[in-house]
């Protein structure tokens, strides 16, 4: 009698790096992919997006998404174009946000490919986007909305439950029952003290835990976001400067507008024009209005956040902003300066010492944002090097990720100690520091998996 093989977990991404979240569960009868993210940052990581997917996409049965950020969902159009034809299960807000993020990603890739061809930056005869806006829109038809906290039978002894993770609208932890083994994916965990989002539901235990470690070697400063932001803005406005804030269009842009609106309403900073130069962020802000059950911002504050900024929709309006002078605030994607309209603003305003660039979130290695944090005074954009004389500030209070102490506190609620905890979605130093703390403070076995490593779920090691 033939025995079914033991179920396995294979790390197809986010192992030893912050991006490219992809986890493959395989049994004798099913293949389940948890997350389908883009690799970002260093060139050797981005090159992985161009390689054939490690398993034939047509052989995958189901995809589950923890949330909508590109490093968790952004490879989906390429997977579907390569042959995946099944469902993509996610929460309602995740589906709505993917409806903004994925087509925008395809559009940007098409623009960058055309620009590279026009300027001759590529060694290829004809630079091609990883996928197009049309590919992304086709991928959206596969989204299958499911509620939080309801067990979903996926067939053949596999079931999944989406559990609130904080971090972002729709963001979920995924509890996956695989035959007799429970595997818990943390997704990206939010913070207990997040100004917008409700805290993540505590970890109840599992046989195997796959946990993020983005801030595994750091603790967020105990500082109020508005107390941090106000003196910086007053200083820059006092010298007539413009404040550029590269911000993730979904989540971070809304939090920034919330705090800026409160500071202006209390008179702690002067009124200045605030421009939200990201059509996607504009639409995402409207989605926040429709999902009040997932965040704890009052209707009044939500309305103030929504009405604060002048919305910049067209390319012409965006270009016109670059002819203006401060004091003013421009919030624009992308949060790590990897592309988008913020780069054009950086070219126009980055060379002036009166201005400031506020980095409002984690900056993955290999991105322009990470270079600024490390002290770079020039950045390469559009095939040229541009000076950066503006003040650069890394904000400490705006992270949407739990830090190391908050992750450990989340784990301590567990009634069942995992047989193994795998630390992913972190740079090597962060993931290994998190591993050490879990082993020594909780007494749990933990380790950092290798890229493409496969482990036996019945006997994790």
Secondary structure, 3 states (H helix, E strand, C coil): CCCCCCCEEEECCCCCCCCCCCEEEECCCCEEEECCCCCCCCHHHHHHHHCCCCCCHHHCCEEECCCCCHHHHCCHHHHHHCCCCCEEEECHHHHHHHHHHHHHHHHHHHHHHHHHHHHCCCCCCCCCCCCCHHHHHHHHCCEEECCCCCCEEEECCEEEEEEECCCCCCCEEEEEEECCEEEEECCCCCCCCCCCECCCCCCCECCEEEEECCECCCCCCCCCHHHHHHHHHHHHHHCCCEEEEECCCCCHHHHHHHHHHHHHHHCCCCCCEEEECCHHHHHHHHHHHHCHHHECCCHHHHHHHHHHCEECCCHHHHHHHCCCCCCEEEEECCCCCCCCCHHHHHHHHCCCCCCEEEECCCCCCCCHHHHHHCCCCEEEECCEEEECCCEEEECCCCCCCCEHHHHHHHHCCCCECCCEEEEECCCHHHHHHHHHHHHHHHCCCEECCCCCCEEEHHHCC
